[in-house]
Amino acid sequence: MKLAQIEDAGEFQFIRNTLKNHYDVHAGEILEFWIDGWYMASESQWVWSSLNTKVNFFSWAHGEPNGIDQCIGLYNHQDFLMNDDKCEVARAYICEDE
């Protein structure tokens, strides 16, 4: 198992729909789920951390990435679109088989 790497719109929509079916996007509780992406400042690009390869698909929430944080999560208050956040924040995560 490894953190999920979202490669295309179909895979993203499947994950997003699964999250929406299980979690209320308007709930008072803030939920964010980590995926494998992080910002490699030395290369000025987003990469999949487990493979160190470039992320080619993005579906960012409005105003994201905001250039402050370095890891990619899917956040319920942003309709489970991609959001950058501080990597050290404890969050649930989405995994996939290798």
N, CA and C atoms as an extended XYZ file, in Angstrom:
294
Properties=species:S:1:pos:R:3:atomname:S:1:resname:S:1:resid:I:1 pbc="F F F"
N         0.831       -1.186        0.000 N   MET     1
C         0.000        0.000        0.000 CA  MET     1
C         0.874        1.247        0.000 C   MET     1
N         0.387        2.275       -0.664 N   LYS     2
C         1.071        3.570       -0.694 CA  LYS     2
C         0.009        4.658       -0.775 C   LYS     2
N         0.408        5.891       -0.500 N   LEU     3
C        -0.527        6.999       -0.661 CA  LEU     3
C        -0.983        7.072       -2.115 C   LEU     3
N        -2.245        7.414       -2.316 N   ALA     4
C        -2.833        7.441       -3.659 CA  ALA     4
C        -2.174        8.492       -4.543 C   ALA     4
N        -1.974        8.107       -5.795 N   GLN     5
C        -1.475        9.008       -6.837 CA  GLN     5
C        -2.590        9.129       -7.870 C   GLN     5
N        -3.170       10.298       -7.974 N   ILE     6
C        -4.300       10.510       -8.878 CA  ILE     6
C        -3.758       10.922      -10.236 C   ILE     6
N        -3.912       10.030      -11.209 N   GLU     7
C        -3.272       10.204      -12.517 CA  GLU     7
C        -4.151       10.880      -13.563 C   GLU     7
N        -5.482       10.842      -13.394 N   ASP     8
C        -6.348       11.414      -14.430 CA  ASP     8
C        -7.706       11.797      -13.843 C   ASP     8
N        -8.527       12.436      -14.669 N   ALA     9
C        -9.827       12.939      -14.222 CA  ALA     9
C       -10.762       11.815      -13.783 C   ALA     9
N       -10.721       10.681      -14.459 N   GLY    10
C       -11.584        9.557      -14.097 CA  GLY    10
C       -11.263        9.013      -12.716 C   GLY    10
N        -9.992        8.830      -12.442 N   GLU    11
C        -9.561        8.346      -11.130 CA  GLU    11
C        -9.904        9.370      -10.043 C   GLU    11
N        -9.682       10.650      -10.358 N   PHE    12
C       -10.007       11.706       -9.400 CA  PHE    12
C       -11.494       11.704       -9.087 C   PHE    12
N       -12.339       11.606      -10.114 N   GLN    13
C       -13.784       11.635       -9.908 CA  GLN    13
C       -14.241       10.440       -9.091 C   GLN    13
N       -13.644        9.266       -9.313 N   PHE    14
C       -13.992        8.079       -8.526 CA  PHE    14
C       -13.686        8.306       -7.046 C   PHE    14
N       -12.492        8.801       -6.743 N   ILE    15
C       -12.100        9.055       -5.349 CA  ILE    15
C       -12.989       10.132       -4.739 C   ILE    15
N       -13.206       11.186       -5.472 N   ARG    16
C       -14.019       12.306       -4.985 CA  ARG    16
C       -15.459       11.862       -4.705 C   ARG    16
N       -16.053       11.100       -5.615 N   ASN    17
C       -17.417       10.604       -5.409 CA  ASN    17
C       -17.492        9.666       -4.211 C   ASN    17
N       -16.476        8.822       -4.043 N   THR    18
C       -16.434        7.922       -2.889 CA  THR    18
C       -16.412        8.722       -1.592 C   THR    18
N       -15.579        9.753       -1.536 N   LEU    19
C       -15.526       10.604       -0.342 CA  LEU    19
C       -16.858       11.310       -0.109 C   LEU    19
N       -17.457       11.837       -1.173 N   LYS    20
C       -18.735       12.548       -1.041 CA  LYS    20
C       -19.850       11.625       -0.557 C   LYS    20
N       -19.799       10.350       -0.950 N   ASN    21
C       -20.812        9.391       -0.515 CA  ASN    21
C       -20.667        9.018        0.956 C   ASN    21
N       -19.491        9.225        1.521 N   HIS    22
C       -19.238        8.838        2.907 CA  HIS    22
C       -19.131       10.012        3.878 C   HIS    22
N       -18.862       11.206        3.371 N   TYR    23
C       -18.633       12.359        4.238 CA  TYR    23
C       -19.404       13.564        3.712 C   TYR    23
N       -20.008       14.310        4.614 N   ASP    24
C       -20.792       15.492        4.268 CA  ASP    24
C       -19.854       16.659        3.958 C   ASP    24
N       -19.962       17.212        2.761 N   VAL    25
C       -19.097       18.339        2.390 CA  VAL    25
C       -19.470       19.603        3.148 C   VAL    25
N       -20.640       19.615        3.770 N   HIS    26
C       -21.086       20.793        4.519 CA  HIS    26
C       -21.077       20.557        6.028 C   HIS    26
N       -20.500       19.447        6.455 N   ALA    27
C       -20.463       19.143        7.890 CA  ALA    27
C       -19.628       20.181        8.629 C   ALA    27
N       -19.935       20.357        9.888 N   GLY    28
C       -19.164       21.292       10.701 CA  GLY    28
C       -17.736       20.824       10.909 C   GLY    28
N       -17.542       19.511       10.865 N   GLU    29
C       -16.208       18.953       11.057 CA  GLU    29
C       -15.371       19.144        9.792 C   GLU    29
N       -14.135       19.547        9.971 N   ILE    30
C       -13.227       19.718        8.837 CA  ILE    30
C       -12.520       18.395        8.593 C   ILE    30
N       -12.627       17.904        7.379 N   LEU    31
C       -11.993       16.644        7.005 CA  LEU    31
C       -11.062       16.884        5.830 C   LEU    31
N        -9.850       16.394        5.940 N   GLU    32
C        -8.925       16.453        4.817 CA  GLU    32
C        -8.181       15.132        4.750 C   GLU    32
N        -7.998       14.663        3.540 N   PHE    33
C        -7.351       13.381        3.303 CA  PHE    33
C        -6.103       13.599        2.458 C   PHE    33
N        -4.980       13.115        2.940 N   TRP    34
C        -3.735       13.239        2.184 CA  TRP    34
C        -3.714       12.283        1.006 C   TRP    34
N        -3.117       12.747       -0.087 N   ILE    35
C        -2.699       11.867       -1.175 CA  ILE    35
C        -1.183       12.026       -1.281 C   ILE    35
N        -0.559       11.444       -2.264 N   ASP    36
C         0.900       11.339       -2.308 CA  ASP    36
C         1.629       12.602       -2.775 C   ASP    36
N         0.947       13.570       -3.322 N   GLY    37
C         1.623       14.723       -3.920 CA  GLY    37
C         2.228       15.695       -2.932 C   GLY    37
N         3.388       16.219       -3.300 N   TRP    38
C         4.021       17.285       -2.508 CA  TRP    38
C         4.818       18.191       -3.433 C   TRP    38
N         5.067       19.410       -2.977 N   TYR    39
C         5.769       20.403       -3.787 CA  TYR    39
C         7.263       20.317       -3.529 C   TYR    39
N         8.025       20.001       -4.586 N   MET    40
C         9.478       19.929       -4.492 CA  MET    40
C        10.028       21.289       -4.917 C   MET    40
N        10.348       22.105       -3.939 N   ALA    41
C        10.784       23.476       -4.214 CA  ALA    41
C        12.042       23.520       -5.069 C   ALA    41
N        12.952       22.574       -4.863 N   SER    42
C        14.205       22.585       -5.628 CA  SER    42
C        13.973       22.388       -7.121 C   SER    42
N        12.858       21.744       -7.481 N   GLU    43
C        12.511       21.514       -8.886 CA  GLU    43
C        11.372       22.419       -9.347 C   GLU    43
N        10.802       23.184       -8.428 N   SER    44
C         9.652       24.063       -8.708 CA  SER    44
C         8.504       23.307       -9.366 C   SER    44
N         8.196       22.110       -8.819 N   GLN    45
C         7.090       21.332       -9.359 CA  GLN    45
C         6.501       20.407       -8.295 C   GLN    45
N         5.256       19.993       -8.535 N   TRP    46
C         4.590       19.019       -7.683 CA  TRP    46
C         5.012       17.631       -8.132 C   TRP    46
N         5.321       16.753       -7.182 N   VAL    47
C         5.763       15.389       -7.493 CA  VAL    47
C         5.004       14.383       -6.630 C   VAL    47
N         4.993       13.136       -7.109 N   TRP    48
C         4.508       12.025       -6.295 CA  TRP    48
C         5.679       11.608       -5.422 C   TRP    48
N         5.512       11.710       -4.121 N   SER    49
C         6.644       11.520       -3.214 CA  SER    49
C         7.196       10.104       -3.229 C   SER    49
N         6.360        9.093       -3.419 N   SER    50
C         6.864        7.719       -3.376 CA  SER    50
C         7.667        7.349       -4.620 C   SER    50
N         7.439        8.039       -5.734 N   LEU    51
C         8.161        7.741       -6.976 CA  LEU    51
C         9.090        8.863       -7.411 C   LEU    51
N         8.912       10.042       -6.806 N   ASN    52
C         9.680       11.230       -7.186 CA  ASN    52
C         9.476       11.576       -8.663 C   ASN    52
N         8.224       11.385       -9.142 N   THR    53
C         7.871       11.722      -10.518 CA  THR    53
C         6.872       12.874      -10.519 C   THR    53
N         6.839       13.602      -11.609 N   LYS    54
C         6.008       14.802      -11.730 CA  LYS    54
C         4.514       14.472      -11.697 C   LYS    54
N         3.754       15.277      -10.966 N   VAL    55
C         2.290       15.182      -10.975 CA  VAL    55
C         1.803       15.872      -12.245 C   VAL    55
N         0.986       15.163      -13.036 N   ASN    56
C         0.503       15.721      -14.299 CA  ASN    56
C        -0.971       16.094      -14.282 C   ASN    56
N        -1.711       15.617      -13.288 N   PHE    57
C        -3.142       15.930      -13.209 CA  PHE    57
C        -3.412       16.715      -11.931 C   PHE    57
N        -4.155       17.807      -12.060 N   PHE    58
C        -4.559       18.616      -10.904 CA  PHE    58
C        -6.030       18.979      -11.034 C   PHE    58
N        -6.696       19.063       -9.899 N   SER    59
C        -8.046       19.609       -9.832 CA  SER    59
C        -8.118       20.413       -8.533 C   SER    59
N        -7.505       21.600       -8.575 N   TRP    60
C        -7.369       22.440       -7.390 CA  TRP    60
C        -8.678       23.127       -7.035 C   TRP    60
N        -8.905       23.316       -5.750 N   ALA    61
C        -9.995       24.159       -5.261 CA  ALA    61
C        -9.676       25.604       -5.635 C   ALA    61
N       -10.691       26.457       -5.644 N   HIS    62
C       -10.503       27.867       -5.969 CA  HIS    62
C        -9.452       28.484       -5.039 C   HIS    62
N        -8.495       29.186       -5.620 N   GLY    63
C        -7.453       29.846       -4.841 CA  GLY    63
C        -6.305       28.952       -4.423 C   GLY    63
N        -6.323       27.701       -4.860 N   GLU    64
C        -5.260       26.749       -4.527 CA  GLU    64
C        -4.497       26.368       -5.785 C   GLU    64
N        -3.256       26.000       -5.689 N   PRO    65
C        -2.456       26.072       -4.468 CA  PRO    65
C        -2.140       27.531       -4.143 C   PRO    65
N        -2.044       27.809       -2.864 N   ASN    66
C        -1.819       29.194       -2.463 CA  ASN    66
C        -0.346       29.529       -2.255 C   ASN    66
N         0.527       28.555       -2.527 N   GLY    67
C         1.960       28.811       -2.475 CA  GLY    67
C         2.551       28.832       -1.087 C   GLY    67
N         1.746       28.515       -0.089 N   ILE    68
C         2.233       28.543        1.288 CA  ILE    68
C         2.644       27.150        1.753 C   ILE    68
N         1.906       26.132        1.319 N   ASP    69
C         2.073       24.790        1.862 CA  ASP    69
C         2.574       23.822        0.799 C   ASP    69
N         2.958       22.604        1.222 N   GLN    70
C         3.682       21.726        0.318 CA  GLN    70
C         3.092       20.353        0.059 C   GLN    70
N         2.016       19.955        0.721 N   CYS    71
C         1.451       18.629        0.481 CA  CYS    71
C         0.013       18.747       -0.016 C   CYS    71
N        -0.427       17.764       -0.817 N   ILE    72
C        -1.760       17.808       -1.418 CA  ILE    72
C        -2.743       16.975       -0.604 C   ILE    72
N        -3.881       17.596       -0.290 N   GLY    73
C        -4.971       16.905        0.374 CA  GLY    73
C        -6.281       17.198       -0.330 C   GLY    73
N        -7.287       16.395       -0.029 N   LEU    74
C        -8.646       16.607       -0.518 CA  LEU    74
C        -9.481       16.983        0.697 C   LEU    74
N       -10.170       18.119        0.637 N   TYR    75
C       -10.741       18.790        1.797 CA  TYR    75
C       -12.247       18.936        1.630 C   TYR    75
N       -13.037       18.473        2.624 N   ASN    76
C       -14.496       18.474        2.470 CA  ASN    76
C       -15.089       19.866        2.267 C   ASN    76
N       -14.558       20.881        2.917 N   HIS    77
C       -15.132       22.225        2.763 CA  HIS    77
C       -14.782       22.855        1.418 C   HIS    77
N       -13.965       22.168        0.638 N   GLN    78
C       -13.660       22.615       -0.721 CA  GLN    78
C       -14.144       21.570       -1.723 C   GLN    78
N       -15.231       20.883       -1.357 N   ASP    79
C       -15.879       19.909       -2.240 CA  ASP    79
C       -14.933       18.788       -2.655 C   ASP    79
N       -13.984       18.457       -1.800 N   PHE    80
C       -12.983       17.417       -2.034 CA  PHE    80
C       -12.148       17.673       -3.287 C   PHE    80
N       -11.928       18.945       -3.576 N   LEU    81
C       -10.964       19.313       -4.613 CA  LEU    81
C        -9.593       19.407       -3.956 C   LEU    81
N        -8.543       19.500       -4.765 N   MET    82
C        -7.183       19.509       -4.227 CA  MET    82
C        -6.868       20.817       -3.507 C   MET    82
N        -6.158       20.673       -2.406 N   ASN    83
C        -5.755       21.790       -1.564 CA  ASN    83
C        -4.322       21.528       -1.100 C   ASN    83
N        -3.503       22.565       -1.060 N   ASP    84
C        -2.177       22.366       -0.472 CA  ASP    84
C        -2.236       22.728        1.007 C   ASP    84
N        -1.524       21.961        1.811 N   ASP    85
C        -1.539       22.169        3.255 CA  ASP    85
C        -0.167       21.816        3.814 C   ASP    85
N         0.031       22.142        5.069 N   LYS    86
C         1.293       21.844        5.738 CA  LYS    86
C         1.442       20.334        5.896 C   LYS    86
N         2.561       19.794        5.467 N   CYS    87
C         2.786       18.347        5.484 CA  CYS    87
C         2.763       17.750        6.888 C   CYS    87
N         3.108       18.535        7.892 N   GLU    88
C         3.189       17.995        9.254 CA  GLU    88
C         1.834       17.895        9.956 C   GLU    88
N         0.765       18.370        9.313 N   VAL    89
C        -0.564       18.298        9.919 CA  VAL    89
C        -1.069       16.852        9.854 C   VAL    89
N        -1.545       16.341       10.983 N   ALA    90
C        -2.082       14.976       11.030 CA  ALA    90
C        -3.431       14.941       10.316 C   ALA    90
N        -3.542       14.100        9.316 N   ARG    91
C        -4.770       13.948        8.535 CA  ARG    91
C        -4.995       12.465        8.246 C   ARG    91
N        -6.231       12.144        7.904 N   ALA    92
C        -6.504       10.828        7.342 CA  ALA    92
C        -5.821       10.780        5.974 C   ALA    92
N        -5.802        9.644        5.347 N   TYR    93
C        -5.110        9.528        4.064 CA  TYR    93
C        -5.821        8.523        3.175 C   TYR    93
N        -5.538        8.616        1.887 N   ILE    94
C        -6.108        7.715        0.892 CA  ILE    94
C        -4.957        6.907        0.313 C   ILE    94
N        -5.113        5.583        0.340 N   CYS    95
C        -4.057        4.693       -0.158 CA  CYS    95
C        -4.536        3.919       -1.380 C   CYS    95
N        -3.573        3.332       -2.065 N   GLU    96
C        -3.857        2.449       -3.192 CA  GLU    96
C        -2.873        1.294       -3.156 C   GLU    96
N        -3.246        0.189       -3.803 N   ASP    97
C        -2.326       -0.941       -3.920 CA  ASP    97
C        -1.213       -0.589       -4.882 C   ASP    97
N        -0.060       -1.162       -4.639 N   GLU    98
C         1.077       -0.905       -5.541 CA  GLU    98
C         1.004       -1.793       -6.751 C   GLU    98
